[in-house]
């Protein structure tokens, strides 16, 4: 696939890194030549210097025969204009735009074919905000990922000494949870993947990825580790797009204090937030944290645009007694260095967290969701099985009969039962299909239109898994 990526920043470079390893022809466009040179030194791709909304620059990047345009610059206007130019002049089949302003959500008609011609839009800041909200809901988790429109949840946790499953084989799960079906999708021990079997024993410190129906996930979590107390008080460091969006979303349910260094921005935030307390100050100031009773804070979130400040303030907050700390960190090497080092409980890369929606649009076959795991080293995919047994290599076969590459595991299936329930909207009845969540076992048979959740311990396995789900041409 020939792909043009506009923007060589954190999001653009992360998308390029994810896609270049999958035999795609990638061209990255940016006006910052230093960014482009750094990217070209690391990855096998083309670069073009210039404004991505310019027709001549798009033509030089290969727009006339491109399959996909991904516009993820910092400017909404540039991204929108580039999509319109790509459609009008070069008829690029698919166009994706990053939109940071929330205004466009209220006017979706602006993105249709008659206007800016955006096929899919994403807002990384909102994606990261939603992700952090899930971590607040499950404070003991390292990652919280949803599939099938929220019907299935995968949670990554660190197994602790004395946990109910530590030292016991996985086959004991049905005895401990007799009315709940759950699946351990993967275990990472000392950064090495362990293929889970019924005889696998979880050890203290293991990073365990467990999957269950969302309605059951809270009960399942109690089997892996002691449940933390609910989050009631939060200090947010940084009043940028993510910090503001998060404070606005949770201020009615949680006691929120937001620290902003810029006085004018702090005053603006104070006028826009109704319950959150906005403080003007430096989140790395020990005296400020002490005066705000950091030792009584359930969660400290370092969400500024400066990753060094985030590391310092989160580490300081943890040292001063904050129960749990989270920091936004752009560089993947920093994430691996600081997470779990005793100072920062969770380190999040905004780019890696947000590119899943982009990857779902690019993957071959019908991919409904993509989640990047373990700082981008692994992936979890939700694929839709189309076709029939003759034209698709997974339909009509038991899981044990499918030629999955080593390191790939089918963890769960979401299936339409063929039944429906009646719901009402403004007193008008309509039918809603009923789905069931099936935890995968060796004899589970995949049917057409099943949503299949696959865990890949390495990104290198993704292309092979996608190929299994592709439908042969004879079906159409």
C-alpha positions in Angstrom: 0.0 0.0 0.0 1.3 3.5 -0.9 0.8 5.8 2.1 1.5 9.5 2.5 1.9 10.8 6.1 1.7 14.5 6.6 3.5 15.5 9.8 6.7 14.0 11.2 5.9 14.8 14.9 5.2 12.2 17.6 2.0 10.9 16.0 3.2 10.9 12.5 6.5 9.2 13.3 4.8 6.6 15.4 2.4 5.8 12.6 5.3 5.6 10.1 7.2 3.3 12.4 4.2 1.0 12.8 3.4 0.8 9.1 6.9 0.8 7.5 7.6 -2.7 9.0 4.6 -4.1 7.2 5.9 -3.8 3.6 4.1 -0.5 2.9 5.5 2.2 0.7 5.7 5.2 3.1 6.3 8.9 2.3 6.4 11.4 5.1 5.9 15.1 4.5 6.9 17.9 6.9 8.3 21.4 6.7 10.8 20.6 9.4 13.8 19.0 7.7 15.5 18.1 11.0 12.4 15.9 11.9 12.5 14.3 8.4 16.3 13.6 8.5 16.0 12.0 11.9 13.1 9.8 10.7 14.9 8.7 7.5 17.9 7.7 9.5 15.8 5.2 11.5 13.3 4.0 9.0 13.2 2.8 5.4 10.9 5.5 3.9 10.8 8.5 1.6 10.6 12.1 2.9 9.5 15.3 1.2 10.1 18.7 2.7 7.2 21.3 2.4 3.7 22.2 3.3 1.5 19.1 3.1 -1.5 21.2 1.9 0.4 22.4 -1.2 -0.6 20.6 -4.4 3.0 20.6 -5.7 4.3 19.1 -2.5 1.5 16.4 -2.5 2.4 15.6 -6.1 6.1 15.3 -5.2 5.1 12.9 -2.4 3.3 10.6 -4.9 -0.3 11.6 -4.4 -1.3 10.7 -8.0 -0.9 7.0 -7.2 -1.3 7.0 -3.4 -3.8 4.6 -1.7 -4.0 6.5 1.6 -3.4 10.0 3.0 -2.9 10.4 6.7 -2.8 14.1 7.7 -1.6 14.4 11.3 0.2 17.7 11.4 -0.3 20.0 14.4 -2.6 22.3 12.3 -6.3 21.3 11.8 -6.4 23.7 8.9 -3.5 22.1 7.1 -4.9 18.6 7.6 -8.4 19.6 6.3 -7.0 21.5 3.3 -4.7 18.6 2.4 -7.6 16.1 2.4 -9.6 18.4 0.1 -6.6 18.8 -2.3 -5.8 15.1 -2.3 -9.4 14.3 -3.2 -10.0 17.0 -5.8 -6.7 17.0 -7.7 -5.4 13.4 -7.1 -8.5 11.4 -6.2 -6.6 9.7 -3.3 -9.0 6.9 -2.3 -8.9 7.2 1.5 -8.1 10.3 3.6 -7.6 10.5 7.3 -7.3 13.8 9.3 -6.2 14.6 12.8 -8.5 17.3 14.2 -7.6 18.8 17.6 -10.4 21.3 17.9 -13.7 19.9 19.3 -15.8 22.3 17.1 -15.7 20.0 14.1 -17.5 17.2 16.1 -20.6 19.5 16.1 -20.6 19.9 12.3 -19.8 16.5 10.7 -21.2 17.8 7.4 -18.0 19.9 7.1 -16.0 16.6 6.6 -18.2 15.0 3.9 -17.3 14.7 0.2 -18.8 18.1 -0.7 -16.6 20.0 1.7 -13.2 18.8 3.2 -13.6 15.2 2.0 -12.3 13.6 5.2 -13.1 9.9 5.3 -12.1 9.4 9.0 -11.1 11.9 11.6 -9.2 11.3 14.9 -8.4 13.4 17.9 -5.4 12.0 19.7 -6.0 14.3 22.7 -9.5 12.9 23.2 -8.3 9.3 22.7 -5.6 9.8 25.4 -8.2 11.5 27.7 -10.6 8.6 27.4 -7.8 6.1 28.0 -6.7 7.9 31.2 -10.4 7.9 32.4 -10.4 4.1 32.1 -7.2 3.9 34.2 -8.8 6.1 36.9 -11.7 3.6 36.9 -9.3 0.7 37.3 -6.4 2.2 39.3 -4.7 -1.2 39.8 -4.3 -1.7 36.0 -1.4 -0.9 33.7 -3.6 -0.8 30.6 -7.4 -1.0 30.0 -8.5 -1.8 26.4 -12.0 -2.2 25.0 -13.2 -4.2 22.0 -16.5 -4.8 20.2 -18.0 -1.4 21.2 -17.1 -1.9 24.8 -18.5 -5.4 25.2 -15.1 -7.0 25.9 -12.3 -5.5 28.1 -8.7 -6.5 28.3 -6.7 -5.4 31.3 -3.0 -5.6 32.0 -2.0 -5.9 35.6 1.2 -6.7 37.6 0.7 -9.9 39.6 1.5 -9.2 43.3 2.7 -11.5 46.1 -0.3 -13.0 47.8 -2.6 -12.6 44.8 -5.3 -15.2 44.5 -3.8 -16.7 41.3 -0.1 -16.2 42.0 1.5 -19.6 42.4 -1.5 -21.5 40.9 -2.1 -22.9 37.4 -4.4 -21.0 35.0 -6.6 -24.1 34.8 -7.8 -23.2 38.3 -9.6 -20.1 37.0 -12.9 -21.9 36.3 -13.0 -23.3 39.9 -12.4 -19.8 41.4 -14.8 -18.1 39.0 -17.5 -20.8 38.4 -20.0 -18.5 36.6 -17.6 -16.3 34.7 -15.5 -17.2 31.6 -12.2 -15.3 31.3 -9.1 -15.8 29.3 -5.4 -15.0 30.1 -4.3 -13.8 26.6 -0.6 -13.4 27.4 1.9 -13.3 30.2 5.2 -11.3 30.1 7.8 -12.4 32.6 11.0 -10.3 32.8 10.1 -8.8 29.4 9.8 -12.3 27.8 6.5 -13.6 26.4 5.2 -16.8 27.9 2.5 -18.7 26.0 -0.3 -19.3 28.5 -1.5 -22.9 28.9 -3.7 -24.5 31.6 -0.5 -25.6 33.5 1.1 -22.1 33.4 1.7 -20.7 36.9 1.6 -17.0 37.4 4.5 -15.6 39.4 4.9 -12.4 41.4 5.8 -9.5 39.1 4.3 -11.1 35.9 2.6 -8.7 33.5 -0.7 -10.5 32.8 -3.2 -9.6 30.1 -6.6 -10.9 30.9 -9.7 -10.7 28.8 -13.4 -11.0 29.8 -16.8 -9.6 29.1 -16.9 -6.0 30.4 -19.7 -6.9 32.8 -17.4 -9.5 34.4 -14.0 -7.8 34.3 -14.2 -6.2 37.8 -14.8 -9.6 39.4 -12.0 -11.2 37.4 -9.6 -8.5 38.5 -10.0 -9.5 42.1 -8.5 -12.9 41.3 -5.3 -11.3 40.0 -4.5 -8.7 42.5 -5.9 -6.9 45.5 -8.4 -4.2 44.5 -7.2 -0.6 45.1 -9.5 1.9 46.8 -11.6 3.9 44.3 -10.0 7.2 43.1 -11.6 10.1 44.9 -9.0 12.9 44.8 -6.8 13.8 41.8 -4.2 16.4 41.1 -3.6 17.2 37.4 -0.4 18.8 36.4 -0.8 20.7 33.1 -3.8 22.6 31.7 -3.3 21.8 28.0 -5.7 20.1 25.7 -5.5 16.7 27.6 -5.4 18.2 31.1 -8.4 20.4 30.4 -10.4 17.7 28.7 -9.8 15.2 31.5 -10.6 17.7 34.3 -13.8 18.7 32.5 -14.8 15.0 32.1 -14.2 13.9 35.7 -14.8 17.0 37.8 -18.4 16.1 38.7 -17.4 12.7 40.1 -13.9 13.2 41.5 -12.2 16.0 43.6 -9.9 17.6 41.0 -7.1 20.1 41.4 -5.4 21.3 38.3 -2.0 23.0 38.4 -1.1 25.3 35.4 2.1 27.3 35.1 0.8 30.0 32.8 -1.3 32.6 34.7 -3.4 33.6 31.7 -4.2 30.0 30.8 -5.0 29.2 34.5 -7.5 32.1 34.6 -9.1 30.8 31.3 -9.3 27.3 32.8 -10.9 28.5 36.0 -13.6 30.2 34.0 -14.3 27.0 32.0 -14.3 24.5 34.8 -17.2 24.4 37.2 -16.0 22.2 40.1 -12.2 21.7 39.6 -9.9 23.9 41.6 -7.4 25.6 39.3 -4.0 26.5 40.8 -1.4 28.8 39.3 2.0 27.3 39.9 4.8 24.8 39.1 3.9 21.1 39.5 7.6 20.4 40.3 7.4 22.8 43.3 7.6 20.7 46.5 6.1 23.4 48.6 3.1 23.7 46.4 2.5 19.9 46.4 2.9 19.9 50.2 0.4 22.7 50.6 -2.1 20.8 48.5 -1.8 17.6 50.7 -0.2 15.5 48.1 0.2 12.7 50.6 -3.6 12.4 50.7 -4.0 12.4 46.9 -5.2 9.2 45.3 -3.7 9.9 41.9 -1.3 12.4 40.5 -1.4 12.9 36.7 1.5 14.7 35.0 0.0 15.8 31.7 2.1 18.8 30.6 3.7 19.1 27.2 7.2 18.8 28.7 8.0 15.1 29.4 11.0 15.9 31.6 8.7 18.0 33.8 6.2 15.1 33.8 8.8 12.7 35.0 10.1 15.0 37.7 6.7 16.0 39.0 5.3 12.5 39.0 8.4 11.2 40.7 8.3 14.0 43.3 4.6 13.3 44.0 5.2 9.6 44.5 8.1 10.4 46.9 5.8 12.8 48.9 3.1 10.2 49.3 0.7 10.2 46.3 -0.9 6.8 46.1 -0.6 6.4 42.4 1.2 8.4 39.7 0.9 8.7 35.9 3.0 10.6 33.4 2.7 11.4 29.7 6.0 10.7 28.1 6.6 10.9 24.3 9.8 9.0 24.0 9.4 5.3 24.1 12.8 4.7 25.6 11.8 7.0 28.5 8.6 5.0 29.0 10.5 1.8 29.4 13.0 3.4 31.7 10.7 5.0 34.3 7.5 2.9 34.4 7.6 0.7 37.5 10.9 2.0 38.7 9.3 2.9 42.1 8.5 6.5 41.2 6.0 6.4 38.4 3.3 3.7 38.3 2.1 4.3 34.7 3.9 6.0 31.9 1.8 6.7 28.8 3.1 7.6 25.3 0.3 9.7 23.7 1.3 8.7 20.2 1.3 5.0 20.9 -2.0 5.3 22.8 -3.8 7.1 20.0 -2.5 5.4 16.8 -4.8 2.4 17.2 -7.7 4.1 15.5 -5.4 5.0 12.6 -4.0 1.5 12.3 -7.6 0.0 12.2 -8.2 2.1 9.1 -5.0 0.9 7.4 -4.9 -2.8 8.2 -5.8 -5.2 5.4 -9.1 -7.0 5.8 -11.9 -5.9 8.1 -10.1 -4.7 11.3 -12.5 -3.2 13.8 -10.0 -2.2 16.4 -6.2 -2.2 17.0 -4.6 -1.6 20.4 -0.8 -1.1 20.9 0.5 -3.0 23.9 3.7 -3.0 25.9 5.0 0.3 24.5 4.2 -0.8 20.9 6.0 -4.1 21.0 2.8 -6.2 20.9 -0.7 -5.7 19.5 -4.3 -6.8 20.1 -6.6 -6.8 17.1 -10.3 -7.2 16.6 -10.9 -8.7 13.2 -14.3 -9.5 11.5 -14.5 -12.9 9.8 -16.1 -12.5 6.4 -16.9 -15.0 3.6 -17.4 -18.7 4.0 -15.4 -21.9 4.8 -14.3 -22.2 1.1 -12.9 -18.7 0.8 -11.7 -17.8 4.3 -9.1 -19.8 6.2 -10.7 -19.3 9.6 -14.4 -19.7 9.1 -15.9 -23.1 9.9 -12.7 -24.3 11.6 -11.9 -25.0 15.2 -9.3 -22.8 16.6 -6.9 -25.7 17.0 -7.2 -26.2 13.2 -6.2 -22.6 12.3 -2.6 -22.1 11.2 -1.9 -19.3 13.6 1.7 -18.1 13.7 3.6 -18.8 16.9 3.0 -15.9 19.3 -0.5 -15.2 18.1 -3.5 -16.3 20.2 -7.2 -16.1 19.5 -8.6 -14.9 22.9 -12.3 -14.2 22.4 -15.2 -14.0 19.9 -18.1 -11.6 19.9 -21.0 -13.2 18.0 -24.4 -11.9 16.8 -27.0 -14.3 18.3 -29.6 -13.5 15.7 -31.9 -12.3 18.4 -32.8 -8.7 19.2 -34.3 -6.6 22.0 -36.6 -3.6 21.7 -35.4 -0.2 22.8 -37.0 3.2 22.6 -35.7 6.6 21.4 -38.1 9.5 21.9 -40.9 6.9 22.3 -40.1 5.3 18.9 -39.3 1.6 19.2 -36.4 0.0 17.4 -34.6 -3.4 17.4 -31.1 -3.8 18.8 -29.2 -7.0 17.9 -28.0 -9.1 20.9 -24.4 -10.2 20.9 -22.7 -12.8 23.1 -19.1 -12.9 24.3 -17.4 -16.3 23.9 -14.0 -17.0 25.4 -12.0 -18.9 22.9 -11.0 -22.6 23.5 -9.3 -25.1 21.3 -12.6 -26.5 20.0 -14.4 -23.2 19.4 -15.5 -22.8 15.8 -15.4 -19.4 14.1 -18.4 -18.4 12.1 -19.0 -15.8 9.4 -19.3 -12.2 10.8 -17.7 -13.1 14.2 -15.6 -10.4 15.7 -12.4 -12.3 16.6 -10.0 -10.8 19.2 -6.4 -11.8 18.5 -3.4 -11.1 20.7 0.0 -10.9 19.0 3.1 -10.9 21.2 5.1 -9.2 18.4 4.0 -6.7 15.7 5.8 -8.8 13.1 2.9 -11.4 13.4 0.2 -8.9 12.5 0.5 -9.2 8.7 0.3 -13.1 8.9 -2.8 -12.9 11.1 -4.5 -10.4 8.8 -3.7 -12.7 5.8 -5.6 -15.6 7.5 -8.7 -13.4 7.7 -8.6 -12.2 4.1 -11.4 -13.4 1.8 -10.5 -15.1 -1.4 -11.5 -13.3 -4.6 -13.8 -16.1 -5.7 -16.3 -15.2 -2.9 -17.3 -11.9 -4.4 
